[in-house]
Amino acid sequence: MTTNRLMAALAFAVFTAFLAVVGFRVGRLDLAIVIVISLALAAYDLWGQLGRRRR
């Protein structure tokens, strides 16, 4: 269970880093809005999957 959480956190960190590089290199406001929405959806999914207790 701990390995799943660690891998999910690592994947989210890599995804965030990738979107940050794209956002800084392009530098457009509309792209920044899409990046923020994408990160919010990924964080919500990560929190929903790893945050709930499994029986």
Chimera marker file (.cmm) of the C-alpha trace (Angstrom):
<marker_set name="trace">
<marker id="1" x="0.000" y="0.000" z="0.000" r="1" g="1" b="0" radius="0.5"/>
<marker id="2" x="2.825" y="2.408" z="0.777" r="1" g="1" b="0" radius="0.5"/>
<marker id="3" x="4.475" y="1.649" z="-2.559" r="1" g="1" b="0" radius="0.5"/>
<marker id="4" x="1.278" y="2.605" z="-4.393" r="1" g="1" b="0" radius="0.5"/>
<marker id="5" x="1.119" y="5.932" z="-2.588" r="1" g="1" b="0" radius="0.5"/>
<marker id="6" x="4.785" y="6.638" z="-3.274" r="1" g="1" b="0" radius="0.5"/>
<marker id="7" x="4.483" y="5.835" z="-6.971" r="1" g="1" b="0" radius="0.5"/>
<marker id="8" x="1.329" y="7.931" z="-7.290" r="1" g="1" b="0" radius="0.5"/>
<marker id="9" x="3.029" y="10.890" z="-5.606" r="1" g="1" b="0" radius="0.5"/>
<marker id="10" x="6.051" y="10.500" z="-7.867" r="1" g="1" b="0" radius="0.5"/>
<marker id="11" x="3.858" y="10.352" z="-10.971" r="1" g="1" b="0" radius="0.5"/>
<marker id="12" x="2.007" y="13.488" z="-9.874" r="1" g="1" b="0" radius="0.5"/>
<marker id="13" x="5.311" y="15.273" z="-9.259" r="1" g="1" b="0" radius="0.5"/>
<marker id="14" x="6.615" y="14.335" z="-12.706" r="1" g="1" b="0" radius="0.5"/>
<marker id="15" x="3.335" y="15.411" z="-14.313" r="1" g="1" b="0" radius="0.5"/>
<marker id="16" x="3.515" y="18.740" z="-12.462" r="1" g="1" b="0" radius="0.5"/>
<marker id="17" x="7.124" y="19.284" z="-13.524" r="1" g="1" b="0" radius="0.5"/>
<marker id="18" x="6.280" y="18.532" z="-17.153" r="1" g="1" b="0" radius="0.5"/>
<marker id="19" x="3.359" y="20.956" z="-17.182" r="1" g="1" b="0" radius="0.5"/>
<marker id="20" x="5.473" y="23.598" z="-15.437" r="1" g="1" b="0" radius="0.5"/>
<marker id="21" x="8.141" y="23.375" z="-18.138" r="1" g="1" b="0" radius="0.5"/>
<marker id="22" x="5.542" y="23.620" z="-20.885" r="1" g="1" b="0" radius="0.5"/>
<marker id="23" x="3.839" y="26.539" z="-19.162" r="1" g="1" b="0" radius="0.5"/>
<marker id="24" x="7.043" y="28.503" z="-18.616" r="1" g="1" b="0" radius="0.5"/>
<marker id="25" x="8.367" y="27.903" z="-22.122" r="1" g="1" b="0" radius="0.5"/>
<marker id="26" x="5.148" y="28.896" z="-23.892" r="1" g="1" b="0" radius="0.5"/>
<marker id="27" x="4.028" y="31.595" z="-21.462" r="1" g="1" b="0" radius="0.5"/>
<marker id="28" x="0.427" y="32.062" z="-22.575" r="1" g="1" b="0" radius="0.5"/>
<marker id="29" x="-2.413" y="32.858" z="-20.191" r="1" g="1" b="0" radius="0.5"/>
<marker id="30" x="-4.903" y="30.461" z="-21.760" r="1" g="1" b="0" radius="0.5"/>
<marker id="31" x="-2.385" y="27.625" z="-21.533" r="1" g="1" b="0" radius="0.5"/>
<marker id="32" x="-1.736" y="28.477" z="-17.885" r="1" g="1" b="0" radius="0.5"/>
<marker id="33" x="-5.461" y="28.196" z="-17.167" r="1" g="1" b="0" radius="0.5"/>
<marker id="34" x="-5.611" y="24.783" z="-18.825" r="1" g="1" b="0" radius="0.5"/>
<marker id="35" x="-2.543" y="23.660" z="-16.851" r="1" g="1" b="0" radius="0.5"/>
<marker id="36" x="-4.100" y="24.752" z="-13.551" r="1" g="1" b="0" radius="0.5"/>
<marker id="37" x="-7.326" y="22.924" z="-14.377" r="1" g="1" b="0" radius="0.5"/>
<marker id="38" x="-5.383" y="19.803" z="-15.382" r="1" g="1" b="0" radius="0.5"/>
<marker id="39" x="-3.376" y="19.822" z="-12.163" r="1" g="1" b="0" radius="0.5"/>
<marker id="40" x="-6.528" y="20.367" z="-10.101" r="1" g="1" b="0" radius="0.5"/>
<marker id="41" x="-8.234" y="17.390" z="-11.747" r="1" g="1" b="0" radius="0.5"/>
<marker id="42" x="-5.172" y="15.181" z="-11.269" r="1" g="1" b="0" radius="0.5"/>
<marker id="43" x="-4.836" y="16.234" z="-7.619" r="1" g="1" b="0" radius="0.5"/>
<marker id="44" x="-8.535" y="15.544" z="-7.010" r="1" g="1" b="0" radius="0.5"/>
<marker id="45" x="-8.206" y="12.094" z="-8.547" r="1" g="1" b="0" radius="0.5"/>
<marker id="46" x="-5.050" y="11.360" z="-6.551" r="1" g="1" b="0" radius="0.5"/>
<marker id="47" x="-6.716" y="12.494" z="-3.327" r="1" g="1" b="0" radius="0.5"/>
<marker id="48" x="-9.861" y="10.496" z="-4.103" r="1" g="1" b="0" radius="0.5"/>
<marker id="49" x="-8.007" y="7.282" z="-4.866" r="1" g="1" b="0" radius="0.5"/>
<marker id="50" x="-5.377" y="7.372" z="-2.146" r="1" g="1" b="0" radius="0.5"/>
<marker id="51" x="-7.220" y="9.313" z="0.520" r="1" g="1" b="0" radius="0.5"/>
<marker id="52" x="-10.095" y="6.928" z="1.127" r="1" g="1" b="0" radius="0.5"/>
<marker id="53" x="-9.665" y="4.047" z="3.489" r="1" g="1" b="0" radius="0.5"/>
<marker id="54" x="-9.956" y="0.578" z="2.038" r="1" g="1" b="0" radius="0.5"/>
<marker id="55" x="-11.354" y="-2.283" z="4.056" r="1" g="1" b="0" radius="0.5"/>
<link id1="1" id2="2" r="1" g="1" b="0" radius="0.2"/>
<link id1="2" id2="3" r="1" g="1" b="0" radius="0.2"/>
<link id1="3" id2="4" r="1" g="1" b="0" radius="0.2"/>
<link id1="4" id2="5" r="1" g="1" b="0" radius="0.2"/>
<link id1="5" id2="6" r="1" g="1" b="0" radius="0.2"/>
<link id1="6" id2="7" r="1" g="1" b="0" radius="0.2"/>
<link id1="7" id2="8" r="1" g="1" b="0" radius="0.2"/>
<link id1="8" id2="9" r="1" g="1" b="0" radius="0.2"/>
<link id1="9" id2="10" r="1" g="1" b="0" radius="0.2"/>
<link id1="10" id2="11" r="1" g="1" b="0" radius="0.2"/>
<link id1="11" id2="12" r="1" g="1" b="0" radius="0.2"/>
<link id1="12" id2="13" r="1" g="1" b="0" radius="0.2"/>
<link id1="13" id2="14" r="1" g="1" b="0" radius="0.2"/>
<link id1="14" id2="15" r="1" g="1" b="0" radius="0.2"/>
<link id1="15" id2="16" r="1" g="1" b="0" radius="0.2"/>
<link id1="16" id2="17" r="1" g="1" b="0" radius="0.2"/>
<link id1="17" id2="18" r="1" g="1" b="0" radius="0.2"/>
<link id1="18" id2="19" r="1" g="1" b="0" radius="0.2"/>
<link id1="19" id2="20" r="1" g="1" b="0" radius="0.2"/>
<link id1="20" id2="21" r="1" g="1" b="0" radius="0.2"/>
<link id1="21" id2="22" r="1" g="1" b="0" radius="0.2"/>
<link id1="22" id2="23" r="1" g="1" b="0" radius="0.2"/>
<link id1="23" id2="24" r="1" g="1" b="0" radius="0.2"/>
<link id1="24" id2="25" r="1" g="1" b="0" radius="0.2"/>
<link id1="25" id2="26" r="1" g="1" b="0" radius="0.2"/>
<link id1="26" id2="27" r="1" g="1" b="0" radius="0.2"/>
<link id1="27" id2="28" r="1" g="1" b="0" radius="0.2"/>
<link id1="28" id2="29" r="1" g="1" b="0" radius="0.2"/>
<link id1="29" id2="30" r="1" g="1" b="0" radius="0.2"/>
<link id1="30" id2="31" r="1" g="1" b="0" radius="0.2"/>
<link id1="31" id2="32" r="1" g="1" b="0" radius="0.2"/>
<link id1="32" id2="33" r="1" g="1" b="0" radius="0.2"/>
<link id1="33" id2="34" r="1" g="1" b="0" radius="0.2"/>
<link id1="34" id2="35" r="1" g="1" b="0" radius="0.2"/>
<link id1="35" id2="36" r="1" g="1" b="0" radius="0.2"/>
<link id1="36" id2="37" r="1" g="1" b="0" radius="0.2"/>
<link id1="37" id2="38" r="1" g="1" b="0" radius="0.2"/>
<link id1="38" id2="39" r="1" g="1" b="0" radius="0.2"/>
<link id1="39" id2="40" r="1" g="1" b="0" radius="0.2"/>
<link id1="40" id2="41" r="1" g="1" b="0" radius="0.2"/>
<link id1="41" id2="42" r="1" g="1" b="0" radius="0.2"/>
<link id1="42" id2="43" r="1" g="1" b="0" radius="0.2"/>
<link id1="43" id2="44" r="1" g="1" b="0" radius="0.2"/>
<link id1="44" id2="45" r="1" g="1" b="0" radius="0.2"/>
<link id1="45" id2="46" r="1" g="1" b="0" radius="0.2"/>
<link id1="46" id2="47" r="1" g="1" b="0" radius="0.2"/>
<link id1="47" id2="48" r="1" g="1" b="0" radius="0.2"/>
<link id1="48" id2="49" r="1" g="1" b="0" radius="0.2"/>
<link id1="49" id2="50" r="1" g="1" b="0" radius="0.2"/>
<link id1="50" id2="51" r="1" g="1" b="0" radius="0.2"/>
<link id1="51" id2="52" r="1" g="1" b="0" radius="0.2"/>
<link id1="52" id2="53" r="1" g="1" b="0" radius="0.2"/>
<link id1="53" id2="54" r="1" g="1" b="0" radius="0.2"/>
<link id1="54" id2="55" r="1" g="1" b="0" radius="0.2"/>
</marker_set>
